Amino acid sequence: MRINDAKPKPRSQRRRRRVGRGIAAGQGASCGFGMRGQKSRSGTGTKPGFEGGQMPLYRRVPKLKHFTVINPRHYTTMNVGKLAALPAQSEVTLESLLEQGILNSEQGPLKILGDGELEVALTVKAARFTASAKQKIEAAGGSCEVIGQE
């Protein structure tokens, strides 16, 4: 026998309480809701978590420190300085960098960062570019193409 198997015998449930049927019934007049206040009024009352207009706990807590991002985006990062070793007018993609051995693992789509200097013109195809990386690639005469962005 398990806990979800435990239930009353057929036709043995208690009948529902009929409120507002006079004092003799035990739940007359205010029907067990007390005399006054928000919780005595008709309707549903307040939703779960409502704190009287104050910012509720479930909205306050994630703003504090040390809460991790639920679904973080992972990128394979690459600095512009490492692209300087490539021949001019070549096309740079995540696959080409893995084939040439410049990158040794793939952690997600390619993101180009702006550290280092670039003198050769390259056609770079990546999911993301930082502003400084885009500026350095285009200043060297290359082009940036955003592909496969999530």
Salt bridges, closest charged atoms under 4 A:
GLU51 OE1 - ARG60 NH1 3.24
GLU91 OE1 - LYS125 NZ 3.38
